[in-house]
Amino acid sequence: MCFNMLIDHVFPEAARVKAALPARLVAEATSRNIPQEIIDAVLSILPPPISETGAFRDEMTGLWRYEFGEPYQLGTSLIWGTHMWLPVTELLDALLCVIRRVPEGKRAAYLQSLADTHRHPQTLVEMAPGARIADGIPVDFEVPGLGDGNRTIDWVVGPREGRMVLCDVKRRTKDFLIQFA
């Protein structure tokens, strides 16, 4: 299996074993005893730019990672790192959450954002709260009008008529790095 991956040029010692990302998603889902129909649903919503990428076993951590992103550019320097090589488990968790928690009408916009290499890490992390909330607890994703200035909130947890928790998720690694530049 041959993938043209940046990791091969930056740190090839970390990526000796490779596989297609969809195959690694199936392997991870199978190891969790996820039913085949759910695995098929996950693969069916995986956006083409992501489904075409490779994965590698990170020799330093033992994690399977997939390459989807670009280095951050700060001035004339390039910052290579885990924002480009994300754990396959995080993608699987996010896609399972999309299937389980995100209504059909909101999926396309999320998946389009997920398929954007510049927005991928930030979009991926938006599913983290929904993926960790028990099935019996009501949630709603991308709820307009509840944020500061009438903006959209990523997650509303709990009933509308009672107490609810608002959760807005951010991953601002590049902003953090810029502050150090």
Backbone hydrogen bonds in HBPLUS format (Angstrom, degrees):
<---DONOR---> <-ACCEPTOR-->    atom                        ^
c    i                          cat <-CA-CA->   ^        H-A-AA   ^      H-
h    n   atom  resd res      DA  || num        DHA   H-A  angle D-A-AA Bond
n    s   type  num  typ     dist DA aas  dist angle  dist       angle   num
A0008-ASP N   A0005-MET O   3.13 MM   3  5.64 145.1  2.26 109.0 117.6     1
A0009-HIS N   A0006-LEU O   2.86 MM   3  5.35 147.0  1.97 113.4 123.2     2
A0010-VAL N   A0006-LEU O   3.01 MM   4  6.26 146.9  2.12 151.0 161.4     3
A0011-PHE N   A0007-ILE O   2.86 MM   4  5.33 154.7  1.92 135.0 143.4     4
A0014-ALA N   A0011-PHE O   3.03 MM   3  5.80 158.0  2.08 123.6 129.6     5
A0015-ALA N   A0012-PRO O   3.06 MM   3  5.35 158.5  2.11 110.1 116.9     6
A0059-GLU N   A0014-ALA O   2.99 MM  45  4.73 159.9  2.03 124.1 130.6     7
A0057-ARG N   A0017-VAL O   2.95 MM  40  5.57 156.0  2.01 152.2 158.2     8
A0019-ALA N   A0055-ALA O   2.95 MM  36  5.24 150.8  2.04 138.8 140.6     9
A0055-ALA N   A0019-ALA O   2.73 MM  36  5.24 157.1  1.78 169.1 167.3    10
A0023-ALA N   A0020-ALA O   3.11 MM   3  5.40 119.7  2.49 104.9 119.1    11
A0024-ARG N   A0020-ALA O   3.17 MM   4  6.55 149.8  2.26 150.1 159.2    12
A0021-LEU N   A0053-THR O   3.24 MM  32  6.02 164.9  2.26 153.5 150.0    13
A0024-ARG N   A0021-LEU O   2.98 MM   3  5.08 119.0  2.37 100.7 116.4    14
A0025-LEU N   A0021-LEU O   2.91 MM   4  6.23 152.9  1.98 158.6 167.2    15
A0026-VAL N   A0022-PRO O   3.00 MM   4  6.26 159.3  2.04 148.6 153.6    16
A0027-ALA N   A0023-ALA O   2.96 MM   4  6.18 158.7  2.01 143.2 149.4    17
A0028-GLU N   A0024-ARG O   2.92 MM   4  6.08 162.8  1.95 147.9 152.0    18
A0029-ALA N   A0025-LEU O   2.89 MM   4  6.04 165.0  1.91 150.6 155.3    19
A0030-THR N   A0026-VAL O   2.82 MM   4  5.91 159.5  1.86 151.4 157.5    20
A0031-SER N   A0027-ALA O   2.98 MM   4  6.16 151.7  2.06 142.9 150.3    21
A0032-ARG N   A0029-ALA O   3.10 MM   3  5.15 139.2  2.27  97.3 109.1    22
A0034-ILE N   A0029-ALA O   3.08 MM   5  5.40 170.7  2.09 152.3 151.1    23
A0033-ASN N   A0030-THR O   2.97 MM   3  4.98 161.2  2.00 107.9 112.3    24
A0038-ILE N   A0035-PRO O   3.02 MM   3  5.47 130.5  2.28 109.2 121.7    25
A0039-ILE N   A0035-PRO O   3.08 MM   4  6.47 157.6  2.13 151.2 158.2    26
A0040-ASP N   A0036-GLN O   2.84 MM   4  6.08 160.4  1.87 153.8 158.9    27
A0041-ALA N   A0037-GLU O   3.07 MM   4  6.21 146.9  2.18 131.6 140.4    28
A0042-VAL N   A0038-ILE O   2.89 MM   4  6.20 154.0  1.96 150.8 157.5    29
A0043-LEU N   A0039-ILE O   3.01 MM   4  6.32 165.9  2.03 155.1 157.8    30
A0044-SER N   A0040-ASP O   2.95 MM   4  6.11 142.5  2.10 140.7 151.4    31
A0045-ILE N   A0042-VAL O   3.23 MM   3  5.55 142.9  2.38 104.4 113.9    32
A0050-ILE N   A0047-PRO O   2.95 MM   3  5.59 127.6  2.23 120.8 133.5    33
A0051-SER N   A0047-PRO O   2.96 MM   4  6.11 162.7  1.99 152.0 157.4    34
A0052-GLU N   A0048-PRO O   3.16 MM   4  6.08 133.7  2.38 148.3 155.4    35
A0053-THR N   A0050-ILE O   3.14 MM   3  5.53 169.6  2.15 116.6 119.3    36
A0067-GLU N   A0054-GLY O   3.25 MM  13  6.28 159.9  2.29 165.1 166.9    37
A0056-PHE N   A0065-ARG O   2.75 MM   9  5.44 153.7  1.82 154.3 163.4    38
A0065-ARG N   A0056-PHE O   2.81 MM   9  5.44 167.8  1.83 161.2 162.0    39
A0058-ASP N   A0063-LEU O   2.68 MM   5  5.31 165.7  1.70 171.0 166.4    40
A0062-GLY N   A0058-ASP O   2.67 MM   4  5.20 153.0  1.74 158.0 163.9    41
A0088-VAL N   A0064-TRP O   2.87 MM  24  5.75 169.1  1.89 145.5 146.6    42
A0066-TYR N   A0086-LEU O   2.87 MM  20  5.60 152.7  1.94 154.3 159.9    43
A0086-LEU N   A0066-TYR O   3.12 MM  20  5.60 125.1  2.43 162.9 156.2    44
A0068-PHE N   A0084-MET O   2.90 MM  16  5.40 159.5  1.94 153.9 159.8    45
A0072-TYR N   A0079-ILE O   3.03 MM   7  4.92 145.2  2.16 144.6 140.3    46
A0079-ILE N   A0072-TYR O   2.70 MM   7  4.92 160.2  1.74 148.7 154.6    47
A0074-LEU N   A0077-SER O   2.90 MM   3  5.29 155.0  1.96 150.5 157.7    48
A0077-SER N   A0074-LEU O   3.03 MM   3  5.29 158.1  2.08 131.8 129.9    49
A0084-MET N   A0081-GLY O   2.97 MM   3  5.87 166.6  1.99 125.5 130.0    50
A0090-GLU N   A0087-PRO O   3.08 MM   3  5.51 132.0  2.32 106.9 117.9    51
A0092-LEU N   A0088-VAL O   2.97 MM   4  6.27 165.4  1.99 157.6 161.8    52
A0093-ASP N   A0089-THR O   2.90 MM   4  6.08 163.0  1.93 148.5 153.2    53
A0094-ALA N   A0090-GLU O   2.99 MM   4  6.17 158.6  2.03 143.9 149.8    54
A0095-LEU N   A0091-LEU O   2.90 MM   4  6.15 165.1  1.93 156.7 160.2    55
A0096-LEU N   A0092-LEU O   2.89 MM   4  6.05 158.8  1.94 154.0 159.9    56
A0097-CYS N   A0093-ASP O   2.98 MM   4  6.15 150.9  2.07 143.1 151.2    57
A0098-VAL N   A0094-ALA O   2.91 MM   4  6.23 151.5  2.00 147.5 155.7    58
A0099-ILE N   A0095-LEU O   3.09 MM   4  6.33 162.2  2.13 147.0 150.5    59
A0100-ARG N   A0096-LEU O   2.95 MM   4  6.10 157.7  2.00 145.8 152.4    60
A0101-ARG N   A0097-CYS O   2.65 MM   4  5.43 162.6  1.68 155.0 158.7    61
A0102-VAL N   A0098-VAL O   3.12 MM   4  4.83 147.8  2.23 118.1 126.7    62
A0106-LYS N   A0103-PRO O   2.89 MM   3  5.58 158.8  1.94 124.8 131.4    63
A0107-ARG N   A0104-GLU O   3.24 MM   3  5.27 150.6  2.33 102.9 111.4    64
A0110-TYR N   A0106-LYS O   3.45 MM   4  6.62 161.7  2.49 143.9 149.0    65
A0111-LEU N   A0107-ARG O   2.84 MM   4  6.04 171.6  1.84 167.9 169.6    66
A0112-GLN N   A0108-ALA O   2.92 MM   4  6.02 150.8  2.00 146.7 154.8    67
A0113-SER N   A0109-ALA O   3.09 MM   4  6.27 158.0  2.14 144.8 150.2    68
A0114-LEU N   A0110-TYR O   2.85 MM   4  6.12 152.4  1.93 149.4 158.4    69
A0115-ALA N   A0111-LEU O   3.01 MM   4  6.14 140.5  2.17 138.4 147.6    70
A0116-ASP N   A0113-SER O   3.17 MM   3  5.31 160.1  2.21 105.6 111.7    71
A0119-ARG N   A0116-ASP O   3.03 MM   3  5.37 130.0  2.28 108.0 121.1    72
A0120-HIS N   A0116-ASP O   2.80 MM   4  5.59 125.5  2.10 158.0 174.7    73
A0123-THR N   A0119-ARG O   2.89 MM   4  5.97 159.0  1.94 162.0 169.0    74
A0124-LEU N   A0120-HIS O   2.78 MM   4  5.86 163.0  1.80 161.8 166.2    75
A0125-VAL N   A0121-PRO O   3.24 MM   4  6.36 161.4  2.28 144.3 147.6    76
A0126-GLU N   A0123-THR O   3.15 MM   3  5.32 141.7  2.31 101.4 112.3    77
A0127-MET N   A0124-LEU O   3.33 MM   3  6.15 161.7  2.37 119.1 122.6    78
A0128-ALA N   A0125-VAL O   3.09 MM   3  5.35 156.5  2.14 110.0 117.2    79
A0131-ALA N   A0127-MET O   2.95 MM   4  6.04 150.7  2.03 160.5 169.9    80
A0132-ARG N   A0129-PRO O   3.09 MM   3  5.34 144.6  2.22 104.2 114.4    81
A0137-ILE N   A0134-ALA O   3.15 MM   3  5.77 165.2  2.17 120.9 125.5    82
A0158-GLY N   A0138-PRO O   2.77 MM  20  5.15 177.3  1.77 158.5 157.5    83
A0140-ASP N   A0156-VAL O   2.89 MM  16  5.17 138.0  2.07 141.1 152.2    84
A0156-VAL N   A0140-ASP O   2.91 MM  16  5.17 152.8  1.99 149.3 156.2    85
A0142-GLU N   A0154-ASP O   2.75 MM  12  4.51 155.0  1.81 127.9 130.8    86
A0143-VAL N   A0153-ILE O   2.87 MM  10  5.26 146.6  1.98 160.2 160.0    87
A0153-ILE N   A0143-VAL O   2.88 MM  10  5.26 161.5  1.91 142.4 144.4    88
A0147-GLY N   A0151-ARG O   2.66 MM   4  4.38 154.1  1.72 153.1 143.9    89
A0150-ASN N   A0147-GLY O   2.84 MM   3  5.16 122.9  2.17 149.5 141.6    90
A0155-TRP N   A0167-CYS O   2.89 MM  12  5.01 150.5  1.98 150.3 156.8    91
A0167-CYS N   A0155-TRP O   2.84 MM  12  5.01 159.1  1.88 156.8 156.0    92
A0157-VAL N   A0165-VAL O   2.78 MM   8  4.96 169.5  1.79 152.4 156.2    93
A0165-VAL N   A0157-VAL O   2.78 MM   8  4.96 159.7  1.82 145.9 153.0    94
A0176-PHE N   A0172-ARG O   3.09 MM   4  6.34 156.1  2.15 149.8 156.6    95
A0177-LEU N   A0173-THR O   2.91 MM   4  6.26 157.1  1.97 154.0 160.3    96
A0178-ILE N   A0174-LYS O   2.90 MM   4  6.11 154.6  1.96 152.5 159.4    97
A0179-GLN N   A0175-ASP O   3.24 MM   4  6.50 145.5  2.37 141.9 149.4    98
A0180-PHE N   A0177-LEU O   3.01 MM   3  5.31 138.9  2.19 103.8 115.2    99
A0181-ALA N   A0178-ILE O   3.08 MM   3  5.06 143.2  2.22  99.1 110.0   100
